[in-house]
């Protein structure tokens, strides 16, 4: 194995990177029905990325390998983000990347048949390329995992926001009907949405109806108390309705003073006190 052999095959790969990229693209349908064209990625774009990677493979054989790894790492992150953008799944992306080995083998086979490189050199070169491709697999997986985690978080946030619906009744008045159990996360969401919507809707009265909540713990009770104080500080009068006996016991047990706000037995009573009347229709 000699430096000259490495440089010879490396420069040959680099010099023919554009032709090899096209060869790679033409051969993909032989191995998989999934390809970037199917996901509407422009041909010029994926050919550019493929020729870049093949060029980095070539440079890794006769230039500084650390630099080559950095270049391949940057390439992998950029391309992985593009696969996310075009909706290419992680499985499909990794399957396509793995096919680069086949393109490189096309060159090896030709050079071996003509005795331009030794079998020992071929093995060493394969080890280098395998490490580069493994690093691409790892980075691509990390990018897709991060994207999936962000999607789950976003969906969870949207779901939590849907569980805190602020309903405008009339100008300056809105109702928040809280239904189901309230954990710490939902309590924080109730506080955030209550404040944001009170400001956005320019509320004077904010009615929080707890008739759909059977029980709360001390942390949630404290959170509700903080919501009352915060809304008062921004000039919003909060009215709490529908407090069940179990919730009242929790509030009393931990010593919270809800006398600072108005409490009504029901939503209907609160609306009536604000001047709303039921109109019968004949």
N, C-alpha and C positions, 0 to 999 in steps of 0.2 A: 504494500500500500504506500503511495507516495503523495506528496502535496500536489504534484503535477496532475495526478489522476483526479484528485478532488477538484482542482481548479478547472480542469478540462470539462468534467461533467457538469460542474456548477455553472460555468459560463455558457455551456451549451443549453442548459435549462433556462437560464436567464435570457439569453439571446432569442430563444424561441418561445418565450412565455405567452405571446399573443396567439401564436398558432396553436400552442398547447391548450390555451384557454378555450379556443374554438373547438378543438378536438374533444376536450372534456365535455363541453356543452352538447356536442353532437352525440356523444356516447352515453349520456345520462339516461335517455329513454330505454337503453338496453338493460339497465339494471334496476330502474325504478320508474313508476308512473308519476311520481311526485317530483316536480321541478319548479324552479323559480318562475318560469314562464307562466305556469298555471296560476300563480299568485299575482299576476299582472306586474311583475317587476320588469322594467324596461331592459331590453337586451343589452344596450350600451352599458347599463349600470352593472349587471351581473358579470358581463365580460370583463369590465374594468377590475372588479374585485377578484375575479378568478386569475387574471393575468398578474395582478399584484401579488397574490399569494404564491403562485408558481415562481415568480421572480424572487420572492423572499426565500423560497426553498433553495433556489440556485445560489443565492448570495450566502446562505448559511454554510456552504461548502468551501468558500474561499475568502470570506470576510469574517469579522469578529462575530462569534456565535452569540454572545450576550446581546449585541446590537440586533442580531437577527431575531432573537427571542422577543425583544422589546417591540420590534416592528410587527412581528406576527401577533403579539398580544394586542397591540393597538388595532391591528386589522380585525382580529377576532371580535373585539368589543364593538367596533363600528358595524361590522357585518351582522353580528348577533342582534344589535339594535334595529338594523334594517329588516331582519327576518321577523322581529316582533312587530315592526311597523306594517309590514305586508301580510301579517297574519300567518306566517309560516310556523308550524309547530316545531317544538324542540326535536321530536323524533325525525321529522323530515329534514330539518337542518343538519342534524348529525349524520343522517344517512347520505346526504349529498356531499358533506365534507369528507366522509370516509372514502368516497370515490376518487379523491385526489391521488390516493396511493396507486390506483390502476393506471392513471396517466403517467406517473413517474416510472412505473414498471415498463411502460411502452419504450421509454428511452433506455432503461437498463437492459432490456432484452436485446435491443438492436446493438448496443455497445458491447455486450457480452459475446454476441454471435460474431462480431468483428474483432474480438480480442483487444478492444481498446481499453477496457478496464478489467481488473481481476475480480474473481468472485469474493475475495476477502474485502476489497474496496466496496463492493456492492453491499455487503453485509453492514459495514460501518456506516455507509451513507443511509441505508434503511433505518438504522438505529437513530440517526439524527432526525430524519423525517418523522419517524414514529413519535419522538419526543415533541416535535413541533405540533403534530396533529393532535397528540394527547393534550397539549396545552390549549389548543383551539377548542377541543371538546369541553375541557374544564371551564373555560371562560364563557363559552356559549351557554353551558348549563347554568352558570351563575347568573348571567344576564336574564335568561328566561325565568329562572327561579325568582329573581328580584321582581321581575314584571308580574309574575303570577301572584306573589305576595301583595304587591301594590294593588292589583285588581281585587283580591279578596278583601283587603282593608277598605278599599273604596266602596265595594259592594256592601260591606258590613256597616260602614258609615252611613250610606244611603238608606240601608234598612233601619238603622237606629233613628235616622231623621224622620223616616216615615212613621216610626212609633211615637213621635212627638209632634202631632199635627196641631198647629195653632190655627184656629178658625175665626176669621173676622166676623163679628155680628153686625156691627154698624161702625161708622167712623169713630175711632177712639176706644172701641171696645172689642175684645177678642176673648175666646175661650180655648183653654187647653184641656181636652178630655184625656185623662191618663187612665189607660186600661191595662190590666195585667200586672205582673210582678215588676218591681223596680230594683235593679241591682245597682252597684256603684257606678258602672259605666253609663247606664241609662239615666241615673240621677245627674251625672255631669252633663249629659246631652240635654236633659230637661232645662238645666240652668243656662246652658249656652244658647239654646233655641229661644227660651223665654226672654232673655235679655236682647238677643239680636232682633227678634220679631217685634218686641215692644218698641225698640228704637225705629225699626224700619216702618212699622205701621203707625208710629206716633201715637201710641196708646195712652189713654188716661186711666182705663180700668182693664185689668188682666184677671180673668177668672180661671182658676185652676180647679177642675172638677176631679176629685179623688174617689168618686163613687164606684169606679171600676177597679179599685185597688183594695185588696183584702187585708194586707199586712205590710208593714215596713219595718226595717231595723233602725237602730239608733243613728247609723251613718246617713241613711237616706233622710231621716227626720231632720237631722242637722243641715243637710243639703237644702231641704225645703225651706228651713228657717233662713238660710243664707240667701235663697232666691227672694224671699219676702223683703229682707233688708236691702238687697241690691236694687230691686225694682223701686223701692221707696226712695232710694238715693237718686234715682234718675227721674223721679216725679211720677211714677206709675203706682196707682193704688191696686194692690192685689187682693182678690177675694178668693178664699178657699171654700169649696163646697164638697158635700158628700163624705165627710170624714166618718169612717166606721169606728165602732167602739174599740176594736183592737188597735187601730192607729191612734186613737185618742189616748189609750192607755200607755202606748209607747212614748208619746209626746209628754204626757204627765210624768212618767217614770224618770225620764232623763232631764226633766226640769226646764223644758223650753217654754218660753213665754210667747204664745201666739196672740196675745191680746193686742199686739201692735198692729194687727191686721184684722180685717173683717172676715168672719166665718159664718157661712150660711148652711142650713141643713141640706139644701138641694140646689141644683143649678137653676131650677125653675124659680125658687125664692130669690136667688141673687139677681136674676134677670128682671124679676118683678120689682125689686127694690131699685133697680136702675131705670125703671119707667117702662119696661116692656110689658105689654098686655096681650093676652090671648084673644084673638079675634075669631069669633065663630062664623062659620060659613054655612049658608043655607042652600 
